[in-house]
Amino acid sequence: MSQDAKKIAILIESDFYEDEIFYYKHRFLEEGMEVHFLSRLWGQPYLTFKGHEYRAPLECHESFENMSDGELRSYSAIIVPSGIVGDRLRYTEDVNRLPPATEFLKRAFAEPSVIKGIICHGMWLVAPAPELVRGRPVVVHNNLIGDARNMGAIYMDQDLVEDRDLVTARTGGHCHLLARAVINRLV
């Protein structure tokens, strides 16, 4: 990769939708972009997560925990994928504090130069910080329409919705639309 390659962060946990994650892994590389999978590593050098459909393994060696603001700004896009990833990442040991992954997402939303891509059930990660999408047009999986409205978002019945630095897509099956929108903004 060149030193000028755009960096794409994809948040990851177990029960990811393999077709979506492996599509991103290859599609962004095709455009000469670096793909980084980020998660909570719980003090481990890496963790292996399993997919939802085929139990395919994916090793993650990078954490969003303790990431500096400068490193966060080095990413061109942060993607919260579909599946159960967002739900697993919103776990917090202290119920009086935001989940670390939601804190990271809040920091990303504070950086307008970083594109935020949220697809399908990935919106679950936003639920503890609804102000991030309040008043913004979004699309989510049909099962989460009430959740999006309860967060104050403006639900749009479309497969892809783009609003400034936020790109949302309906389901993991629409990952190609999300990836294309992110790529179009970066190239």
MOTA-V326301 format. One record per pair of residues at least 24 apart in sequence whose ideal C-beta (glycine too) atoms are under 6 Angstrom apart, sorted by sequence separation. I is the first residue (numbers start at 1). GAP is how many residues later the second one is. D is the distance in Angstrom with one decimal. If there is no record, write none. Layout:
BEGIN
I,GAP,D  I,GAP,D
END
This chain:
BEGIN
38,24,5.1  101,24,5.9  137,24,5.2  8,25,5.3  12,25,4.5  40,25,6.0  13,26,5.8  36,26,5.5  38,26,4.5  102,26,4.7  137,26,5.1  5,27,5.8  6,27,4.5  7,27,4.7  8,27,5.4  9,27,5.0  10,27,5.4  11,27,5.6  12,27,5.0  102,27,5.3  136,27,5.2  5,28,5.9  5,29,5.0  9,29,5.1  139,29,5.0  78,30,4.6  98,30,5.3  138,30,4.4  141,30,5.6  52,31,5.3  139,31,5.0  1,33,5.3  18,33,3.9  14,35,4.5  16,35,5.3  17,35,5.9  18,35,5.5  65,35,5.8  72,35,5.8  86,35,5.6  90,35,5.4  13,36,5.8  14,36,5.2  18,36,5.6  78,36,6.0  86,36,4.5  89,36,5.6  12,37,5.8  15,37,4.5  82,37,4.9  87,37,4.9  18,38,4.9  73,38,5.7  77,38,4.0  78,38,5.6  79,38,4.1  80,38,4.6  81,38,5.9  82,38,3.3  86,38,3.9  75,39,5.8  82,39,5.5  86,39,3.9  64,40,4.3  77,40,5.9  82,40,5.9  81,41,5.7  80,42,3.5  80,45,5.2  12,48,5.3  116,49,6.0  115,50,5.5  116,50,5.1  117,50,4.8  118,50,5.1  119,50,4.4  120,51,4.8  120,52,5.4  112,53,5.1  119,59,5.3  20,61,5.6  117,61,5.3  20,62,5.7  17,65,5.0  117,65,5.5  9,66,4.8  17,66,4.1  7,67,5.9  16,67,4.9  115,67,5.7  7,68,4.7  15,68,5.4  7,69,5.8  8,69,5.0  9,69,4.8  10,69,4.7  11,69,5.3  15,69,3.5  16,69,5.2  6,70,4.1  115,70,5.7  13,72,4.6  13,75,3.9  13,76,5.3  82,90,3.5  77,105,5.1  76,110,5.3  20,152,4.1  23,152,5.2  27,152,4.9  31,152,5.4  17,155,4.0  20,155,4.2  6,180,5.1
END
